[in-house]
Amino acid sequence: MLKTIPLVTTSSLLGLALLTACGSSSSTPAQCLAHPQLGRGGTATPLASFQFRNAFNPDDPAVYDPQNPTAVPGPLMVDSWGNRGTGAHGTLGVFPPGFVAPIHTHSHAYHGVVLRGEMTNPFGTDLAPLLDDNPNNNHGQVRLPAGSYWHVPAGSQHTTTCVGPEVCWFYFYADEAFDFTPLVDANGDLQPGVTLEPPAGSATLLPRASLAFAGEPGSFVQFAPAVGNMQQGAHGTFGLFNAGASSPVHIHGEDYYGVVVSGTVSNPFDQQANPPALTTGGTWSVPAESVHVTACAAGAPCLFYFHSRGAFDFTPLCDQPQ
């Protein structure tokens, strides 16, 4: 059965860290980093810097300009980090309006986040309406607008669609190499011997409206859980920064990867003077112990998604730049 997400709150660890580490009146001793090791760096890449290619034929170059997003020459993908052909990866995808992937499975689990447009990701027995002759017979499918999350367990029958009329941008990541096994023939009919089965229990569809943001009073950032628990271990989490907000200079004990859903984010490393501005689809990666700042430009709040193989922690520098 499809997993439903309980609307539980997640305490803002960053807000709590700021209160305890940067001179609050709490009895908790201040904890900060006195002598940071600079030079670990990281990456920050605007969407326009990626060179997309055909999703099913990587040798076929695809010209795609995010500034003219409606001109989409078919389904496109590009790796943000890692290599989806050989192992763990984070990948950006672009689907034209109305695109419906063939019903298929993957041998690996993966996580997805909608960045632009509206998508669906029906599983198993919910795919039956797609097998008839009425292309509009998709009523009841869970709509996933920008800022939504989905999880596909290994082996789950599903499809991924761009509902339209807007082009769809999305980000997905996995711990294993990407593969794709279609379950339908050229006519869109199930192959012999294939029957529709319910997905594994961890299959998840989390529309943006179901996100439960929470933060410490007065904190400039709120968090909403998507998968896992950021306080305990591996997780995927949505963050929401106030417009114009900026974190202190800090480090984390674990690597993490981030992608922008809306707003304009910057993530300078080692007090970088002119970091790139990351709008929708821009990504960044932060190695463990890398000295950096995360900031949201004035004008609009910043919604982003980040994920890590470890629990979230936050250690600011003791001497913050003025």
Secondary structure, 3 states (H helix, E strand, C coil): CCECCCCCCCCCHHHHHHHHHCCCCCCCCCCCECCCCCCCCCEEECHHHCCCEECCCCCCECCCCCCCCCCCCCCEEEEEEECCCCCCEEEEEEECCCCECCCEECCCCEEEEEEECEEECCEHHHHHHHHCCCCCCCCCCCCEECCCEEEECCCCCECCEECCCCCEEEEEEECCCCCCEECECCCCCECCCCCCCCCCCCCEEECHHHCCCECCCCCCEEEEEEEECCCCCCEEEEEEECCCCECCCEECCCCEEEEEEECCEECCECCCCCCCCECCCCEEEECCCCCECCEECCCCCEEEEEEECCCCCCEEECCCCC
